[in-house]
Amino acid sequence: MPSALPDGEPAPADGALPPQAALGAAARAFGVYLHVPFCASRCGYCDFTTYTAAELGGGADQEAYPATAVSELALARRVLDAAGVPARPASTVFFGGGTPTLLPAAGLAAMLDGVREQFGLVDGAEVTVEANPDSVTPAGLRALAGAGFTRVSFGMQSAVPQVLGFLERTHDPDRVPRVVDDARAAGLAVSLDLIYGTPGESLADWRASLDAALACAPDHLSAYALVVEQGTRLGARAARGEIPPVDDDALADRYELADEVLGAAGHAWYEVSNWARTPADACRHNLGYWHNDDWWGVGPGAHSHVGGVRWWNVRHPRPYARALAEGRSPAAGREVLDAEQRRVEAVLLGVRLSEGLPVAQLPSPARAAVAGLVADGLVDGAAALRGRVRLTLSGRLLADAVVRALT
């Protein structure tokens, strides 16, 4: 089942935000995340807030879900207005999951129309939908593009059948280039997500997945190390000793190979786990997270952030829908960050970006640590002289250590 929500203080029943949420809001971008918590089957490694039909039982209607999500968008507008947060059109919209494309294109379009109605969209807004390769059709992709979607992110994960089998992915790897072509024909930009470090995956397997992904000529690629989470089937297997523990050196080898292969193909890293063909192809929605901008997360288990106030919704679709039907916020809890917490978070997020973190934003002890990080080969010396903390390849592999040194 999905992981537990974080600890925090109770969230107000009406969703009201404290005054700090409005401070400086006009200077921050605003995005909307819409979570679609449905999957055809649960992968053994998955720790996300997603549910299969069997897990849901009854009472959580996929057909009714778009209207429920739209009702949270209306709540969002009321809450932000009441807090004095200035109205801002959404610069990015991201449909994540789960598998959003299990819903009909018309349902996803209705949710996007809800964003337009409550907030509006900036000219050239980025609108992304996640999809499994076996959850889309050419007609469905054309319908999404016609509704205003601009980008699709396919969960490719691997091109090697035995790796996909271990991950319990259901698609045929040969289908990936076909759906990429279908998305391109519809006028959509394409991102591919990959996972490395699966038990039994060789370095040659990982190279084959990278080569297959690049053969599709995507605009954007993400590569994430497999994480074995408690509460998942994979976590249970690890606890029983059925799979080997994670080998950090092997993960580092795979990351270095990804950076080498993707870089040689013209894809530059812009965040530790993300590469783009050009700066314009970077995922603007995710950049909003790393820049600590504002976003409202719609759906069960979705997280939101406005002006240093973070909150998260109840996890299950039934109590989520019930709260909105009764005129209540579906938020389960929240935290209000103080100045020091916000400073630490800005370092944690900003240091992951290739643009680097301004040295001037660091307190004096942390500034003094930069020279040592340069000497250790973790921070780029030339960038540091220009006033930016920019990770080297070694620094990306040890990003957590860099964050500890700077906070």
Secondary structure, 3 states (H helix, E strand, C coil): CCCCCCCCECCCCCCCCCHHHHCCHHHCCEEEEEEECECCCCCCCCCCCCECHHHHCCCCCCCCHHHHHHHHHHHHHHHHHHCCCCCCCEEEEEEEECCHHHCCHHHHHHHHHHHHHHCCEEEEEEEEEEECHHHCCHHHHHHHHHHCCCEEEEEEECCCHHHHHHHCCCCCCCHHHHHHHHHHHHCCEEEEEEEECCCCCCHHHHHHHHHHHHHCCCCEEEEEECCCCCCCHHHHHHHCCCCCCCCHHHHHHHHHHHHHHHHHCCCEEEECCEEECCHHHCCHHHHHHHCCCEEEEECCCCEEEECCEEEEECCCHHHHHHHHHCCCCCEEEEEECCHHHHHHHHHHHHCCECCCEEHHHCCHHHHHHHHHHHHCCCECHHHHHCCEECECHHHHHCHHHHHHHHC
